[in-house]
Amino acid sequence: MKKTIIAFLLFGLLSPFITKGQGCMESDSDEGVQVVGYIQADYDNYFFDEDKNGNTLNKPNSFYFKRARIGVMGSIPYDVSYYVMAEFSPVATGSPYLLDAFITYAPLGKYAKFTIGQFKGPVGLELNTPCHALHTIRRSTVVNNLATPFRDMGFMVFGSSDSLFGIKDFFKYNIAILNGSGMNHWDDNKYKDIAARLVISPWEWLSVGGSYRTGKQDVKKTDQIQKTRTRYGADISVKVKNFLFQGEYLAGIDEGIVTSGGGCGGKSTSAAPDSLTFNKNGFFVQAMYMTPWRLQPVVKYEVYNSDNTTYQYLFVEQDFIQSTITFGINYFLNDWTRIQVNYLYNAEETASVEFPNDAIMVQIQAKF
């Protein structure tokens, strides 16, 4: 069944690019400064007990701000625009930090725009869905692990067709050169990453896309060195009236020394750097339907295989293949405010025993 789903997702080359550019929000003003942002207030309750080794797991039961973001955007004559967004939630670092900041020059209109600064990497459907427009509260485990670093500093060219074959926005593209060292790091990698994304929409109701990113890593400020890091993926989106189906497959190849992996029976990291290759992959499929009462039920199924390397899931380190089913309901009070409730059912497919690690999440969002 899983092979069938993956084959279906790989049939096309890569999803609808929901954002008009690379920012999380888009200005509706031709001139001047516009203040934008959103707040996501969350409640999480993890039904954790002990992991497969008998270790007691952290059991959060807390209210917190998942995201609290505010920024400015605007246009400058002629053909120049800017976008700056900061994160004020203390969850990630404990203090505010710069999220996005870039300048865009569009002398050729929608056909080719040139951006320099810090922005999301053009990899995958779910990563390039703005956080305030995600259909479930958290991104898929495969995206959280294989689409990283989410944001990077670099230069990007992106654009779309006008009316090819009589179809508006028949294709959209992104090509970027990135530091490869992640958000707010400009001197951690002497090499550079190359990333690209192509989205084709042969009909208004269907979009398929493909993504690719590769680069040689020389991260001096951490204990992890990867000789090369390559990511590729495919995704699809089908929207018919009030029904929406989306799916995405991502795979990654890491070559070199990965000191954080190999625990709990995983691959040894004592071999020579050239002999270590880690093949990671996973996918998600999700379906939702918008009812006349502003209620939108969502079901999502996802699987992630880390190739026995350690990764974090809900702040717990693990190294096995895991599948997750998310049962959700979204309620839209209006165009700016929504309430989401998700129940996450987790199954440890390659662990020796299954253990309690489900969770329930609630999020209230207001954007402006």
C-alpha positions as CSV (number, residue, x, y, z in Angstrom):
1,M,0.0,0.0,0.0
2,K,2.7,2.5,1.0
3,K,4.7,1.7,-2.2
4,T,1.6,2.4,-4.2
5,I,1.1,5.7,-2.6
6,I,4.7,6.7,-3.1
7,A,4.6,5.7,-6.7
8,F,1.4,7.8,-7.2
9,L,3.1,10.8,-5.7
10,L,6.2,10.4,-7.8
11,F,4.1,10.2,-11.0
12,G,4.3,14.0,-11.3
13,L,7.0,16.5,-10.8
14,L,6.2,18.5,-7.6
15,S,2.2,21.2,-5.7
16,P,0.6,24.4,-5.6
17,F,2.9,27.1,-4.5
18,I,0.5,28.7,-2.1
19,T,2.5,31.8,-1.5
20,K,2.8,34.4,-4.3
21,G,6.5,34.9,-3.4
22,Q,8.8,33.4,-0.8
23,G,7.3,35.3,2.1
24,C,4.7,33.9,4.5
25,M,2.3,36.7,3.7
26,E,1.7,38.9,0.7
27,S,1.1,42.7,0.5
28,D,-2.1,44.0,-1.0
29,S,-0.7,47.5,-1.3
30,D,1.2,48.9,-4.3
31,E,3.0,51.5,-2.3
32,G,3.9,52.3,1.3
33,V,4.5,50.2,4.4
34,Q,2.1,47.6,5.5
35,V,2.2,45.9,8.9
36,V,1.4,42.2,8.9
37,G,1.6,39.3,11.4
38,Y,-0.3,36.6,13.2
39,I,-0.5,35.0,16.7
40,Q,-0.9,31.3,17.4
41,A,-1.9,30.4,21.0
42,D,-1.6,26.7,21.7
43,Y,-2.4,24.0,24.2
44,D,-0.6,20.7,24.0
45,N,-1.2,17.5,26.1
46,Y,1.2,14.6,25.4
47,F,0.1,11.2,26.5
48,F,3.6,9.9,27.1
49,D,4.8,7.2,29.5
50,E,8.0,5.4,28.8
51,D,10.0,4.8,25.6
52,K,11.1,1.4,24.3
53,N,14.1,1.5,26.6
54,G,12.1,2.2,29.7
55,N,13.1,5.8,30.0
56,T,10.5,8.2,31.4
57,L,9.4,10.7,28.8
58,N,8.6,14.3,29.3
59,K,4.8,14.8,29.4
60,P,4.0,18.5,28.5
61,N,0.6,19.8,29.5
62,S,0.9,23.4,28.7
63,F,-0.5,26.6,27.2
64,Y,2.0,28.6,25.1
65,F,2.6,30.7,22.0
66,K,3.7,28.5,19.1
67,R,4.2,31.6,17.0
68,A,3.9,35.3,17.6
69,R,5.1,37.1,14.5
70,I,5.0,40.7,13.3
71,G,6.6,42.3,10.2
72,V,6.4,44.9,7.6
73,M,6.3,44.8,3.8
74,G,5.9,47.2,1.0
75,S,6.9,48.5,-2.5
76,I,9.4,51.1,-3.7
77,P,9.2,52.6,-7.1
78,Y,10.1,51.0,-9.4
79,D,9.8,47.2,-9.3
80,V,11.3,46.9,-5.9
81,S,9.7,45.4,-2.8
82,Y,10.8,44.4,0.7
83,Y,9.6,42.0,3.4
84,V,10.8,41.7,7.0
85,M,9.3,39.4,9.6
86,A,10.4,38.7,13.3
87,E,9.4,36.0,15.7
88,F,8.5,37.1,19.2
89,S,7.5,33.7,20.7
90,P,10.1,32.5,23.3
91,V,9.5,28.8,22.5
92,A,12.4,28.4,20.0
93,T,15.2,30.5,21.4
94,G,13.9,32.4,24.4
95,S,14.2,35.8,22.8
96,P,13.0,37.5,19.6
97,Y,14.9,36.8,16.4
98,L,14.8,37.7,12.7
99,L,12.8,35.3,10.6
100,D,12.6,36.6,7.1
101,A,14.3,39.7,5.5
102,F,14.7,40.1,1.8
103,I,14.6,42.6,-1.1
104,T,13.0,41.7,-4.4
105,Y,13.6,43.3,-7.8
106,A,11.1,42.4,-10.6
107,P,12.1,44.2,-13.8
108,L,10.3,41.4,-15.8
109,G,7.1,41.3,-13.8
110,K,5.9,37.9,-12.9
111,Y,8.2,36.1,-15.4
112,A,11.4,36.6,-13.3
113,K,11.9,38.2,-9.9
114,F,15.3,38.4,-8.1
115,T,15.5,38.1,-4.4
116,I,18.4,38.4,-1.9
117,G,18.2,38.0,1.8
118,Q,16.9,35.4,4.2
119,F,13.9,33.3,3.2
120,K,12.4,29.8,3.0
121,G,14.2,27.3,0.9
122,P,12.2,26.3,-2.2
123,V,11.8,22.6,-1.1
124,G,8.4,20.9,-0.9
125,L,4.7,21.6,-0.7
126,E,4.2,21.7,3.1
127,L,7.3,23.8,3.9
128,N,6.2,26.4,1.4
129,T,2.7,26.5,2.8
130,P,2.7,29.5,5.2
131,C,2.5,28.6,8.9
132,H,-0.8,30.4,9.2
133,A,-2.3,28.4,6.3
134,L,-1.2,24.8,7.4
135,H,-4.1,22.4,7.5
136,T,-2.8,20.6,10.6
137,I,-1.2,22.2,13.6
138,R,2.3,20.7,13.1
139,R,4.1,20.0,9.9
140,S,4.8,16.4,9.0
141,T,7.7,14.6,10.6
142,V,9.4,14.0,7.2
143,V,9.2,17.7,6.4
144,N,10.5,18.7,9.8
145,N,13.6,16.5,9.2
146,L,14.3,16.5,5.5
147,A,13.3,20.0,4.4
148,T,15.7,21.6,6.8
149,P,17.1,24.1,7.2
150,F,13.7,25.8,6.6
151,R,15.2,29.2,6.2
152,D,18.6,30.3,4.8
153,M,20.4,33.3,3.5
154,G,21.0,33.5,-0.3
155,F,19.9,34.6,-3.7
156,M,16.8,33.3,-5.6
157,V,15.2,33.8,-9.0
158,F,11.5,32.9,-9.2
159,G,8.6,33.5,-11.4
160,S,5.7,32.0,-13.4
161,S,4.2,31.8,-16.9
162,D,1.5,34.1,-18.0
163,S,-0.9,32.2,-20.2
164,L,1.0,29.2,-21.6
165,F,-1.3,26.8,-23.6
166,G,-4.2,29.1,-22.7
167,I,-3.7,28.3,-19.0
168,K,-2.9,31.0,-16.4
169,D,0.2,30.2,-14.3
170,F,0.8,26.9,-16.1
171,F,4.1,26.6,-14.3
172,K,6.0,28.3,-11.5
173,Y,9.7,28.0,-10.7
174,N,12.3,28.8,-8.0
175,I,16.0,28.5,-8.3
176,A,18.2,29.5,-5.3
177,I,21.8,29.6,-4.1
178,L,21.9,29.3,-0.3
179,N,24.5,29.4,2.4
180,G,23.4,25.9,3.6
181,S,24.0,26.7,7.2
182,G,20.5,27.8,8.2
183,M,18.7,30.9,9.6
184,N,20.8,33.8,10.8
185,H,24.1,32.0,10.0
186,W,26.2,33.6,7.4
187,D,29.7,32.3,8.1
188,D,29.2,28.6,9.0
189,N,29.7,27.0,5.6
190,K,32.3,27.9,2.9
191,Y,30.3,25.8,0.4
192,K,26.8,26.7,-1.0
193,D,23.6,24.8,-1.5
194,I,21.7,24.7,-4.8
195,A,17.9,24.4,-4.5
196,A,15.2,24.4,-7.1
197,R,11.4,23.9,-7.4
198,L,9.1,23.5,-10.3
199,V,5.3,23.5,-10.1
200,I,3.0,22.6,-13.1
201,S,-0.7,23.2,-13.1
202,P,-2.2,21.7,-16.3
203,W,-5.7,22.3,-14.9
204,E,-7.0,24.7,-12.3
205,W,-7.9,21.8,-10.0
206,L,-4.5,20.0,-10.2
207,S,-1.0,21.0,-9.4
208,V,2.1,18.7,-9.3
209,G,5.6,19.7,-8.3
210,G,9.1,18.7,-7.7
211,S,12.0,19.9,-5.5
212,Y,15.7,19.3,-5.3
213,R,18.4,20.6,-3.0
214,T,22.0,19.6,-2.6
215,G,25.2,21.0,-1.1
216,K,28.5,20.1,0.6
217,Q,28.6,20.9,4.3
218,D,31.4,22.3,6.4
219,V,29.7,23.3,9.6
220,K,32.4,24.5,11.9
221,K,30.3,25.5,14.9
222,T,28.7,22.1,15.6
223,D,29.9,18.5,16.1
224,Q,28.1,17.3,13.0
225,I,29.7,17.2,9.6
226,Q,28.0,15.9,6.5
227,K,30.2,15.5,3.4
228,T,27.1,16.1,1.2
229,R,23.4,16.6,1.9
230,T,20.9,15.9,-0.9
231,R,17.1,16.3,-0.9
232,Y,14.5,15.6,-3.5
233,G,10.8,15.2,-3.5
234,A,7.5,15.2,-5.3
235,D,4.0,16.4,-4.3
236,I,0.5,16.7,-5.6
237,S,-2.6,18.8,-4.8
238,V,-6.1,18.2,-6.1
239,K,-8.9,20.6,-5.3
240,V,-12.4,19.9,-6.4
241,K,-15.0,22.3,-5.1
242,N,-14.8,22.1,-1.3
243,F,-12.6,18.9,-1.2
244,L,-8.8,19.1,-1.1
245,F,-6.3,16.3,-1.3
246,Q,-2.6,16.7,-0.9
247,G,0.4,14.4,-0.8
248,E,4.1,14.7,-0.6
249,Y,7.1,12.4,-0.8
250,L,10.6,13.5,0.4
251,A,13.9,11.6,0.4
252,G,17.4,12.5,1.6
253,I,20.9,11.2,1.2
254,D,23.5,12.2,3.8
255,E,27.1,11.2,3.2
256,G,29.9,11.6,5.8
257,I,30.2,11.7,9.6
258,V,26.9,12.1,11.5
259,T,27.8,12.0,15.1
260,S,24.2,12.4,16.4
261,G,23.1,9.1,14.7
262,G,23.9,5.5,15.4
263,G,22.5,5.2,18.8
264,C,20.0,2.5,20.1
265,G,21.1,-0.1,17.5
266,G,21.5,2.3,14.6
267,K,24.3,2.6,12.1
268,S,27.8,2.9,13.5
269,T,29.5,6.3,13.1
270,S,33.0,5.0,13.7
271,A,33.6,4.2,10.0
272,A,35.5,6.3,7.6
273,P,33.6,9.4,6.5
274,D,33.4,8.3,2.9
275,S,31.8,4.9,3.8
276,L,28.8,6.4,5.7
277,T,25.6,6.9,3.7
278,F,22.2,7.5,5.3
279,N,19.1,7.2,3.1
280,K,16.1,8.8,4.7
281,N,12.6,9.1,3.3
282,G,9.0,9.6,4.2
283,F,5.6,10.9,2.9
284,F,2.3,12.3,4.0
285,V,-1.2,12.2,2.4
286,Q,-4.1,14.4,3.7
287,A,-7.7,15.0,2.8
288,M,-10.1,17.7,4.0
289,Y,-13.6,19.0,3.2
290,M,-14.9,22.5,3.9
291,T,-18.5,22.2,5.1
292,P,-21.1,25.1,4.8
293,W,-20.7,25.7,8.5
294,R,-17.1,26.8,8.3
295,L,-16.0,23.5,9.8
296,Q,-13.3,21.6,8.0
297,P,-12.5,18.0,9.1
298,V,-9.0,16.8,8.2
299,V,-7.4,13.4,8.1
300,K,-3.6,13.0,7.6
301,Y,-1.4,9.9,7.4
302,E,2.4,10.2,7.4
303,V,5.4,7.9,7.7
304,Y,9.1,8.8,8.3
305,N,12.1,6.5,8.0
306,S,15.3,8.0,9.4
307,D,17.6,5.1,8.4
308,N,18.3,4.4,12.1
309,T,19.7,7.8,12.8
310,T,18.3,9.8,15.7
311,Y,15.7,12.5,15.2
312,Q,13.3,14.4,17.5
313,Y,9.6,13.9,17.6
314,L,7.7,16.1,20.0
315,F,11.0,16.9,21.8
316,V,11.8,13.1,22.3
317,E,14.8,11.5,20.6
318,Q,14.1,8.3,18.7
319,D,15.5,6.3,15.7
320,F,12.7,4.0,14.5
321,I,10.3,4.2,11.6
322,Q,7.1,5.9,12.8
323,S,3.7,6.4,11.3
324,T,1.2,9.1,12.5
325,I,-2.5,9.5,11.8
326,T,-3.8,13.0,12.6
327,F,-7.5,13.5,13.1
328,G,-8.3,17.2,13.0
329,I,-11.1,19.7,12.8
330,N,-10.6,23.4,11.7
331,Y,-13.2,26.0,12.5
332,F,-13.0,29.4,10.8
333,L,-14.6,32.2,12.8
334,N,-13.9,34.5,9.9
335,D,-11.2,35.1,7.3
336,W,-8.6,36.1,10.0
337,T,-9.4,33.8,12.9
338,R,-9.5,30.0,13.2
339,I,-9.5,27.2,15.8
340,Q,-7.8,23.9,15.2
341,V,-8.0,20.7,17.2
342,N,-5.7,17.7,16.4
343,Y,-5.4,14.2,17.8
344,L,-2.1,12.5,16.8
345,Y,-2.1,8.7,16.9
346,N,1.5,7.3,16.6
347,A,2.6,3.8,15.8
348,E,6.3,2.6,16.1
349,E,6.7,0.4,13.1
350,T,10.3,-0.8,13.8
351,A,10.5,-0.4,17.6
352,S,10.6,-3.5,19.7
353,V,7.5,-2.5,21.6
354,E,4.8,0.1,21.1
355,F,4.6,2.7,23.8
356,P,2.3,5.6,24.7
357,N,3.3,8.7,22.7
358,D,0.0,10.1,21.3
359,A,-0.9,13.8,21.7
360,I,-3.8,16.2,21.5
361,M,-3.2,19.8,20.3
362,V,-5.4,22.9,20.2
363,Q,-4.5,26.1,18.4
364,I,-6.3,29.5,18.1
365,Q,-4.9,31.8,15.5
366,A,-5.5,35.5,14.7
367,K,-3.8,37.2,11.8
368,F,-3.7,40.8,10.7
